[in-house]
Amino acid sequence: MSFDVIVVGGGLAGLSLACALRDTRLKIALVEARAPQRAEGWDARIYALSPSNAAFLQRIGAWKHLDTERLSPIHTMKVYGDTGARLVFDAYEAGVDELAWILESSQLAGELWENLRRQSNVTLYCPATPEKLDLGDDATTLTLNDGQVLAGRLLIGADGRDSWVRESAGLGAHHTPYDEMGVVANFECEEPHRNTAFQWFRDDGVLAWLPLPGQRLSMVWSAPNALADELMRLSPEALATRVAAAGEHTLGALRLITPAAAFPLRLMRVPTTVAPRLALIGDAAHGIHPLSGHGINLGLRDAEALAARLAATPDWQDIGDLRLLRRHQRERAEETALLQYTTHTLRLLFRETLPGLKFVRNTGLSLTDRLPLVKNQLLRYALGT
């Protein structure tokens, strides 16, 4: 079968890119091992989506179909240092409706998948996994596990941080393990959160509480491996007590409503994300520390930028041409590098115990809170405006 674009990976980046090409003449194939499944109850995989990416999802037809009862806006964000320093971001003060939207991964993935099932220029290959990749001068050839052979002018690797496409194409990735785990779980809380997100930079990692609809919250605790193992061994009641105490009982008592899960954290840099007839997006192209909550936002921005470039390419121009793909790589490199550097530096700044460093980092946090121009610039960048 011949296509213009072959997308490997049915995560949020790959699905949104294919949806964004809905009104083009491009013939698209999407290869995925398993169709998204909506979680029973609340999904432990929760994302903080920037308003600019919510607008992108609106433009491609996915946002309007999401269950509004499963969405929660963030109106305020409170960030605490480890000696009482505080930085507060407020949507009202910034003149915006919300700072971010909190939503479940499975809800968004399921809606994007349903969109693609109705999209006339997309063929879904699922369940299917790629087994062989040939990057030719005129076409990319992908052999699937059932023997089917797909040919395309451009192959897009959107298959996650352990990308088969990236490895098969020989595009190296530099990994820096953090010796930390991201421990995630959802809780009911005794006190209303009032659409406020909380983040604590602690001696034992970075703890974030994100508001879910109703009196519920989603926790992400970026914890050293030993602490993460300890948290995962706790009973539901003990974990809820531990998390409530770590958050200074800000929302009263907590009750666990989804089992805790943990995943290893690492920085991943991919020096070259394109090759002739190939481009990487999302977690296949970069990995950052979750303390900024921007991993999914980077992936969606990748998808939006590449889709816009492909849609604007004249019919006579080859969409797999390396010069065109390098322009996309340059367009995305600055934001990716900036976020990787910023999150990596913040993580080191709050983990190191050098004399005087605690004073410096907490003074910087408090000073930023008292400098409206600096704080507003940080906020505008986070909003994607």
Secondary structure, DSSP 8 states (H G I E B T S, - for coil): -EEEEEEE--SHHHHHHHHHTTTSS--EEEE-SS-----SSS-S-EEEE-HHHHHHHHHTT-GGGS-GGG-EEE-EEEEE-TTS-EEEEEHHHHTSS-SEEEEEHHHHHHHHHHHHHT-TTEEEE-S--EEEEEE-SS-EEEEETTS-EEEEEEEEE-S-TT-HHHHHTT---EEEEEEEEEEEEEEEESS--TTEEEEEEETTEEEEEEEETTTEEEEEEEEEHHHHHHHHHS-HHHHHHHHHHHTTTTT--EEE-S--EEEEEEEEE-S--EETTEEE-GGGTEE--GGGS-HHHHHHHHHHHHHHHHHHS-TTS-TT-HHHHHHHHHHHHHHHHHHHHHHHHHHHHHH---TTHHHHHHHHHHHHHT-HHHHHHHHHHHHT-
